[in-house]
Amino acid sequence: MFKIYKNSFFLSVLIFGAFLVSSCGSTNNVVYLSNLDTSLKYVQIQKAVFKQPIIETDDILNVTIQTQDVTDPSAFNQTSLGAASASASATGGSEPGAAISGFLVDEDGNVEIPIIGTIKVSGLTTNQAKNLIKTRASKYYKDPTVQVRFANYKITVLGEVVKPASYVMPNEKVTIFDAISLAGDLTITGKRNNVMLMRDNGDKKDIVRLDLTSTDIIASPYYYLRQNDVIYVEPSKAKVGASNAPRTQLITVGIAVATLLITIITRF
């Protein structure tokens, strides 16, 4: 009889232990940069080198030209302060689904700006494009001030995040943590150690896996995002298991049957 009770006890412990293992996970899997030494108050990590994005076909540029004087007054409608401007802007900031307006880079890599004319900007950074446009604008403006920014610098975040969507970034220097924060952070069931990033590379698509729980992400060449990058956060096994109704029912039935068998064994 003691042997029967002993076997039933071990069987109960085994079932309970299996249930706990299947429902629990390590906190290291949900903490960002979890491999940092918590005993150190200050840590310095070498980060990736930021490279300015290049203007490409189908980009939309926000171009603003301002001056306090005009070489040819008949070419512009001046304000009461004697300033003339030609501008385009992206409305809505980083909000998903916002309308975007600006100067479209055509299939030949050109933008057409009123008065100034057609300028080839593909293959340039926004800083290089700014200098080129400023040189051309100097024919019409006296000491013009030029600003060039992307109006459609879009990053898409999908999967296990609070607000999956496409976001227009407020600036060009965007990290993967910036994009995730805009999406409201990962859910508790998002796999932080296996985040997928998809990036256009000419006529190919680069697909890489990133571990946000390791400090190695800061030195990764994919730490800084590029226009049109797509981030996909996979659900954890716990989330998949919880959403698998047939499997959950099978486990429940199995536990019930095992409990019934234990009861029968202990009585007889």
C-alpha positions as CSV (number, residue, x, y, z in Angstrom):
1,M,0.0,0.0,0.0
2,F,2.8,2.4,0.8
3,K,4.3,1.7,-2.6
4,I,1.0,2.6,-4.3
5,Y,0.8,5.9,-2.4
6,K,4.4,6.6,-3.2
7,N,3.9,6.0,-6.9
8,S,0.7,8.1,-7.0
9,F,2.5,10.9,-5.1
10,F,5.4,11.0,-7.7
11,L,2.9,10.9,-10.5
12,S,1.1,13.9,-9.1
13,V,4.3,15.8,-8.7
14,L,5.4,14.9,-12.2
15,I,2.1,16.2,-13.7
16,F,2.2,19.4,-11.6
17,G,5.8,20.0,-12.5
18,A,5.1,19.6,-16.3
19,F,2.3,22.0,-16.0
20,L,4.5,24.6,-14.3
21,V,7.2,24.2,-16.9
22,S,4.8,24.7,-19.8
23,S,3.3,27.8,-18.3
24,C,6.4,29.6,-17.0
25,G,9.4,31.2,-18.7
26,S,12.6,32.8,-17.8
27,T,12.6,36.6,-17.0
28,N,15.7,36.9,-19.2
29,N,13.4,36.4,-22.2
30,V,11.3,39.5,-21.5
31,V,14.0,41.9,-20.3
32,Y,15.9,44.1,-22.8
33,L,19.7,43.9,-22.7
34,S,19.4,41.3,-19.9
35,N,23.0,40.2,-20.2
36,L,24.3,43.4,-18.6
37,D,26.1,43.0,-15.3
38,T,23.6,44.4,-12.8
39,S,26.4,44.8,-10.3
40,L,27.9,47.6,-12.4
41,K,26.5,51.1,-12.1
42,Y,28.0,52.3,-15.4
43,V,28.6,50.4,-18.6
44,Q,29.9,51.8,-21.9
45,I,29.1,49.9,-25.1
46,Q,30.5,50.5,-28.6
47,K,27.5,51.2,-30.8
48,A,26.9,50.8,-34.6
49,V,28.0,53.5,-37.0
50,F,25.1,55.6,-38.3
51,K,25.0,56.1,-42.1
52,Q,22.8,58.7,-43.6
53,P,20.0,57.2,-45.8
54,I,20.2,57.7,-49.6
55,I,17.4,59.3,-51.6
56,E,15.8,56.8,-53.9
57,T,13.0,56.7,-56.6
58,D,9.5,57.1,-55.2
59,D,10.7,58.9,-52.1
60,I,8.8,62.0,-51.0
61,L,10.9,65.0,-49.9
62,N,10.0,67.9,-47.7
63,V,11.8,70.9,-49.2
64,T,11.7,74.3,-47.7
65,I,13.4,77.4,-49.1
66,Q,13.3,80.7,-47.3
67,T,15.0,84.1,-47.7
68,Q,14.5,87.7,-46.7
69,D,15.2,89.0,-50.2
70,V,14.6,88.0,-53.8
71,T,16.9,88.7,-56.7
72,D,13.9,88.8,-59.1
73,P,10.9,90.1,-57.3
74,S,8.6,89.4,-60.2
75,A,9.2,85.7,-59.9
76,F,7.7,85.3,-56.4
77,N,4.7,86.3,-54.4
78,Q,6.4,88.1,-51.4
79,T,5.0,88.3,-47.9
80,S,4.7,91.6,-46.1
81,L,8.1,90.9,-44.6
82,G,9.7,90.5,-48.0
83,A,10.2,86.7,-47.6
84,A,9.5,84.2,-50.4
85,S,9.3,80.5,-49.9
86,A,8.5,77.3,-51.7
87,S,7.7,74.4,-49.4
88,A,6.2,71.0,-49.0
89,S,5.6,69.1,-45.8
90,A,4.5,65.8,-44.4
91,T,1.3,66.1,-42.3
92,G,0.6,64.0,-39.3
93,G,4.1,63.3,-38.1
94,S,4.6,59.8,-36.9
95,E,0.9,58.9,-36.7
96,P,0.1,55.8,-38.9
97,G,-2.2,56.4,-41.8
98,A,-1.5,60.2,-42.0
99,A,-1.6,61.9,-45.4
100,I,1.8,62.7,-46.9
101,S,2.5,65.5,-49.3
102,G,5.8,66.8,-50.8
103,F,8.0,66.5,-53.8
104,L,8.0,63.0,-55.3
105,V,11.3,61.6,-56.7
106,D,10.4,60.4,-60.1
107,E,11.6,57.2,-61.9
108,D,14.6,59.2,-63.3
109,G,15.6,60.3,-59.8
110,N,14.5,63.9,-60.2
111,V,12.3,66.3,-58.2
112,E,10.6,69.3,-59.8
113,I,10.5,72.4,-57.6
114,P,8.5,75.4,-58.7
115,I,10.6,78.3,-60.1
116,I,13.9,76.4,-59.5
117,G,13.1,73.6,-61.9
118,T,14.1,69.9,-62.2
119,I,16.9,68.7,-60.0
120,K,18.4,65.1,-59.8
121,V,18.6,64.0,-56.2
122,S,18.6,60.2,-56.3
123,G,21.7,58.7,-54.8
124,L,22.3,61.7,-52.6
125,T,21.8,62.2,-48.9
126,T,19.4,64.8,-47.7
127,N,22.4,67.0,-46.8
128,Q,23.9,66.7,-50.2
129,A,20.5,67.4,-51.8
130,K,20.2,70.5,-49.6
131,N,23.5,71.9,-50.9
132,L,22.6,71.2,-54.5
133,I,19.2,72.8,-54.2
134,K,20.7,75.8,-52.3
135,T,23.1,76.4,-55.2
136,R,20.3,76.3,-57.7
137,A,18.1,78.5,-55.5
138,S,20.8,81.2,-55.2
139,K,19.9,82.2,-58.8
140,Y,16.5,83.4,-57.5
141,Y,17.1,83.9,-53.7
142,K,19.6,86.1,-51.9
143,D,21.3,84.0,-49.2
144,P,18.6,81.3,-49.2
145,T,18.1,78.9,-46.3
146,V,17.2,75.4,-47.5
147,Q,15.9,72.4,-45.5
148,V,15.4,68.9,-47.1
149,R,13.9,66.0,-45.2
150,F,12.2,62.8,-46.0
151,A,8.4,63.1,-45.8
152,N,7.8,59.4,-46.0
153,Y,10.6,57.8,-43.9
154,K,8.4,54.9,-43.1
155,I,9.1,51.9,-40.7
156,T,6.6,49.1,-40.3
157,V,6.2,47.2,-37.0
158,L,4.1,44.0,-37.0
159,G,3.3,41.1,-34.7
160,E,3.4,41.1,-30.9
161,V,3.4,44.9,-30.3
162,V,0.7,47.1,-28.7
163,K,0.1,49.1,-31.9
164,P,1.2,47.4,-35.1
165,A,1.3,49.8,-38.0
166,S,3.5,51.7,-40.4
167,Y,5.0,54.8,-38.9
168,V,6.6,57.9,-40.5
169,M,9.7,58.7,-38.6
170,P,10.3,62.3,-37.4
171,N,14.0,62.1,-38.3
172,E,16.5,59.9,-40.2
173,K,18.5,58.6,-37.2
174,V,16.1,55.9,-36.0
175,T,17.0,52.9,-33.9
176,I,15.1,49.6,-33.6
177,F,14.1,50.7,-30.0
178,D,12.7,54.0,-31.4
179,A,10.5,52.1,-33.7
180,I,9.3,49.6,-31.1
181,S,8.5,52.5,-28.7
182,L,6.3,54.1,-31.3
183,A,4.4,50.9,-31.6
184,G,3.8,50.9,-27.9
185,D,6.5,48.3,-27.0
186,L,6.3,44.6,-27.3
187,T,3.6,42.6,-25.5
188,I,4.6,40.3,-22.7
189,T,4.2,37.4,-25.1
190,G,6.5,38.9,-27.8
191,K,9.8,37.0,-28.5
192,R,12.4,39.6,-27.6
193,N,15.3,37.3,-28.4
194,N,14.2,36.5,-32.0
195,V,12.9,39.7,-33.7
196,M,12.8,39.5,-37.5
197,L,13.9,42.5,-39.6
198,M,13.3,42.7,-43.3
199,R,15.2,45.2,-45.4
200,D,15.2,46.1,-49.1
201,N,18.6,45.5,-50.7
202,G,18.3,46.4,-54.4
203,D,16.3,43.6,-56.1
204,K,16.7,41.4,-53.0
205,K,15.3,41.3,-49.5
206,D,17.6,40.9,-46.4
207,I,16.0,39.0,-43.5
208,V,17.9,39.0,-40.2
209,R,17.1,37.9,-36.6
210,L,17.9,40.3,-33.8
211,D,18.2,39.6,-30.1
212,L,16.9,42.5,-28.1
213,T,17.9,40.8,-24.8
214,S,21.6,41.1,-25.7
215,T,23.8,44.1,-25.7
216,D,25.1,42.9,-29.0
217,I,22.1,44.6,-30.7
218,I,23.7,48.0,-30.0
219,A,26.7,47.2,-32.2
220,S,24.7,45.4,-34.9
221,P,24.6,47.0,-38.4
222,Y,20.9,46.7,-38.1
223,Y,20.6,48.8,-34.9
224,Y,19.9,51.9,-37.0
225,L,16.9,51.4,-39.3
226,R,16.5,52.4,-42.9
227,Q,13.5,53.6,-44.8
228,N,10.9,50.9,-45.5
229,D,12.3,48.4,-43.0
230,V,9.8,46.0,-41.6
231,I,10.0,44.6,-38.0
232,Y,8.1,41.5,-37.1
233,V,7.8,40.3,-33.5
234,E,6.9,36.6,-33.2
235,P,4.7,35.3,-30.4
236,S,6.2,33.2,-27.7
237,K,5.4,29.5,-27.4
238,A,3.2,30.3,-24.4
239,K,1.1,32.6,-26.6
240,V,0.8,30.1,-29.4
241,G,-0.1,27.3,-26.9
242,A,-2.7,29.5,-25.2
243,S,-4.3,30.2,-28.6
244,N,-4.3,26.6,-29.6
245,A,-7.7,25.5,-28.2
246,P,-7.6,21.8,-29.2
247,R,-4.1,21.4,-27.6
248,T,-5.3,23.1,-24.5
249,Q,-8.4,20.9,-24.3
250,L,-6.2,17.8,-24.8
251,I,-3.9,18.8,-21.9
252,T,-7.0,19.4,-19.7
253,V,-8.5,16.1,-20.5
254,G,-5.1,14.4,-19.9
255,I,-4.7,15.9,-16.5
256,A,-8.3,14.9,-15.6
257,V,-7.7,11.3,-16.7
258,A,-4.5,11.2,-14.8
259,T,-6.2,12.5,-11.6
260,L,-8.9,9.9,-12.0
261,L,-6.4,7.1,-12.3
262,I,-4.5,8.3,-9.2
263,T,-7.8,8.4,-7.2
264,I,-8.7,4.8,-8.3
265,I,-5.1,3.6,-7.5
266,T,-5.1,5.1,-4.0
267,R,-8.5,3.6,-3.2
268,F,-7.8,0.1,-4.4
